[in-house]
Amino acid sequence: MLNTDDTLHALREQRLTTLALADQIKEDRWREPLLPGDRSLHDLLAHILGWDEWAVGVFEISRLRALPPVLIDALRDVDAYNARAMRRYANITRDDLMSALQASPDRVLASAIGPGGEHWQDRRFPELAHARTLDAQKDESVVTSRGPSVGGLLRVLLRHEMSHNQEISAAFGITPDLERFRDDDSVPAAE
């Protein structure tokens, strides 16, 4: 079980890797369909941001009431949800998408923790008990009859993003240069 600091570090580190990869691709190549499924880098990053937003919605709304069908249905038809996220961000600029991705891990974790106390990551989502989300089928501990836990969903998001980073690396023939990216003044550091 990860503690809050470990979880935040893992989320930030994985996102830093994503940003370091994306930053190496010049804007004129962002829209080329070079990734699996004929997706562009822009599409893939919009897809990642869309799942971050989904997680924030699940974490925050579930504390107030039952999850709305749109959040539950996202897991029943992942491809449709991905397509909506890509359409929603189709016109966002490269810089705005990078900024949104940079801020997202802190928001996801803040939503996950909420007022949850020391056992925040154990909270479950029974409405999602059917879920085989993103790569959850690889981790049976994420999906139970009680539904996935906050910690389980965060682990899925991390693995999901890691797999997409591998796709970016392969498609563009690049590796993340985290130190250069951390020192790059053109990209503000996560706070």
C-alpha positions as CSV (number, residue, x, y, z in Angstrom):
1,M,0.0,0.0,0.0
2,L,1.4,3.4,-1.0
3,N,1.2,6.3,1.4
4,T,0.2,9.8,0.2
5,D,3.7,11.0,-0.4
6,D,4.6,7.9,-2.4
7,T,1.4,8.1,-4.4
8,L,1.9,11.8,-5.2
9,H,5.5,11.1,-6.2
10,A,4.5,8.2,-8.5
11,L,1.8,10.3,-10.2
12,R,4.1,13.3,-10.7
13,E,7.0,11.2,-11.9
14,Q,4.9,9.3,-14.4
15,R,3.5,12.6,-15.7
16,L,6.9,14.1,-15.9
17,T,7.9,11.2,-18.1
18,T,4.9,11.9,-20.3
19,L,5.7,15.6,-20.5
20,A,9.4,14.9,-21.2
21,L,8.5,12.6,-24.1
22,A,5.8,15.0,-25.5
23,D,8.1,18.0,-25.2
24,Q,10.6,16.4,-27.6
25,I,8.0,16.3,-30.4
26,K,7.8,19.5,-32.4
27,E,4.4,21.0,-32.8
28,D,4.2,20.2,-36.5
29,R,4.3,16.5,-35.7
30,W,1.8,16.5,-32.9
31,R,-1.1,15.8,-35.3
32,E,0.5,13.0,-37.3
33,P,-1.3,9.6,-36.8
34,L,1.8,7.7,-35.8
35,L,0.6,5.9,-32.7
36,P,-1.5,2.7,-32.4
37,G,-5.0,3.1,-33.7
38,D,-3.9,5.9,-36.1
39,R,-3.9,8.3,-33.2
40,S,-1.7,11.4,-33.0
41,L,0.3,12.5,-30.0
42,H,-2.3,15.2,-29.4
43,D,-5.0,12.5,-29.4
44,L,-3.1,10.3,-27.0
45,L,-2.4,13.1,-24.5
46,A,-6.1,14.2,-24.7
47,H,-7.0,10.6,-24.0
48,I,-4.7,10.6,-20.9
49,L,-6.2,13.9,-19.7
50,G,-9.7,12.6,-20.2
51,W,-9.0,9.7,-17.9
52,D,-7.6,12.0,-15.3
53,E,-10.8,14.0,-15.4
54,W,-12.8,10.9,-15.2
55,A,-11.0,9.9,-12.0
56,V,-11.5,13.3,-10.5
57,G,-15.2,13.0,-11.3
58,V,-15.5,9.6,-9.7
59,F,-13.5,10.6,-6.6
60,E,-15.4,13.8,-6.0
61,I,-19.0,12.9,-7.0
62,S,-18.9,9.6,-5.2
63,R,-18.5,11.4,-1.9
64,L,-21.7,13.3,-2.5
65,R,-24.0,10.9,-4.3
66,A,-24.2,7.9,-6.6
67,L,-22.1,8.1,-9.7
68,P,-23.9,9.4,-12.7
69,P,-24.3,7.0,-15.7
70,V,-21.8,8.9,-17.8
71,L,-19.0,8.0,-15.4
72,I,-20.1,4.4,-15.1
73,D,-20.7,4.1,-18.9
74,A,-17.2,5.3,-19.6
75,L,-16.0,1.9,-18.4
76,R,-18.6,0.0,-20.3
77,D,-17.5,1.6,-23.6
78,V,-13.9,2.8,-23.1
79,D,-13.5,3.4,-26.9
80,A,-16.5,5.8,-26.9
81,Y,-15.2,7.6,-23.9
82,N,-11.7,8.0,-25.5
83,A,-13.3,9.3,-28.7
84,R,-15.2,11.9,-26.7
85,A,-12.1,13.0,-24.8
86,M,-10.1,13.4,-28.0
87,R,-13.0,15.4,-29.6
88,R,-13.3,17.6,-26.5
89,Y,-9.6,18.6,-26.7
90,A,-9.2,18.6,-30.5
91,N,-8.8,22.3,-30.7
92,I,-6.7,22.9,-27.6
93,T,-3.2,24.1,-28.3
94,R,0.0,22.1,-27.6
95,D,1.0,24.4,-24.7
96,D,-2.5,24.4,-23.1
97,L,-2.6,20.6,-23.3
98,M,0.8,20.3,-21.8
99,S,-0.2,22.7,-19.0
100,A,-3.3,20.8,-18.2
101,L,-1.4,17.5,-18.1
102,Q,1.2,19.1,-15.8
103,A,-1.5,20.3,-13.3
104,S,-3.6,17.2,-13.4
105,P,-1.7,14.7,-11.1
106,D,-2.1,17.1,-8.1
107,R,-5.8,17.5,-8.8
108,V,-6.3,13.8,-9.2
109,L,-4.6,13.0,-5.9
110,A,-6.4,15.9,-4.0
111,S,-9.7,14.5,-5.3
112,A,-8.7,10.9,-4.3
113,I,-7.7,11.9,-0.8
114,G,-10.4,14.4,-0.1
115,P,-11.5,14.2,3.5
116,G,-10.7,10.5,3.6
117,G,-8.3,10.3,6.5
118,E,-5.5,7.8,6.7
119,H,-7.5,5.1,4.8
120,W,-8.4,7.2,1.8
121,Q,-7.1,4.8,-0.7
122,D,-9.3,1.9,0.6
123,R,-12.6,3.6,-0.3
124,R,-14.5,1.6,-2.9
125,F,-16.9,2.3,-5.8
126,P,-19.6,-0.4,-5.9
127,E,-21.1,1.1,-9.0
128,L,-17.9,0.2,-10.9
129,A,-17.9,-3.4,-9.7
130,H,-18.4,-4.5,-13.4
131,A,-15.3,-2.6,-14.5
132,R,-12.5,-3.9,-16.5
133,T,-11.1,-0.5,-17.0
134,L,-8.1,0.6,-19.0
135,D,-5.7,-2.2,-18.0
136,A,-7.6,-3.4,-14.9
137,Q,-8.1,-6.9,-16.3
138,K,-4.4,-7.5,-15.6
139,D,-4.9,-6.8,-11.9
140,E,-7.8,-8.7,-10.4
141,S,-7.3,-6.9,-7.1
142,V,-8.5,-3.7,-8.7
143,V,-11.9,-5.2,-9.6
144,T,-13.9,-7.0,-7.0
145,S,-17.6,-7.4,-6.2
146,R,-17.2,-4.3,-4.0
147,G,-15.8,-2.3,-6.9
148,P,-12.4,-0.9,-7.4
149,S,-10.7,1.1,-4.6
150,V,-9.3,4.6,-4.9
151,G,-5.8,3.1,-4.6
152,G,-6.6,0.5,-7.3
153,L,-7.8,3.2,-9.7
154,L,-4.7,5.3,-9.1
155,R,-2.5,2.2,-9.9
156,V,-4.5,1.6,-13.1
157,L,-4.0,5.3,-14.1
158,L,-0.3,4.9,-13.5
159,R,0.1,1.7,-15.5
160,H,-2.2,3.1,-18.3
161,E,0.0,6.1,-18.7
162,M,3.2,4.1,-18.5
163,S,2.0,1.9,-21.4
164,H,1.2,5.0,-23.5
165,N,4.6,6.4,-22.8
166,Q,6.1,3.2,-24.2
167,E,4.0,3.7,-27.3
168,I,5.2,7.3,-27.7
169,S,8.8,6.2,-27.2
170,A,8.5,3.5,-29.9
171,A,6.6,5.6,-32.4
172,F,8.9,8.6,-32.3
173,G,12.1,6.7,-31.4
174,I,12.7,8.8,-28.3
175,T,13.4,8.3,-24.6
176,P,12.5,10.6,-21.8
177,D,15.2,13.0,-20.7
178,L,13.8,13.8,-17.3
179,E,16.8,15.8,-16.0
180,R,16.8,18.1,-19.0
181,F,13.0,18.5,-18.7
182,R,13.2,19.2,-15.0
183,D,15.8,21.9,-15.7
184,D,14.0,23.4,-18.7
185,D,12.8,26.9,-17.7
186,S,10.2,26.8,-20.5
187,V,8.1,24.3,-18.6
188,P,7.1,25.3,-15.0
189,A,7.9,22.8,-12.3
190,A,5.0,21.1,-10.6
191,E,4.4,22.6,-7.2
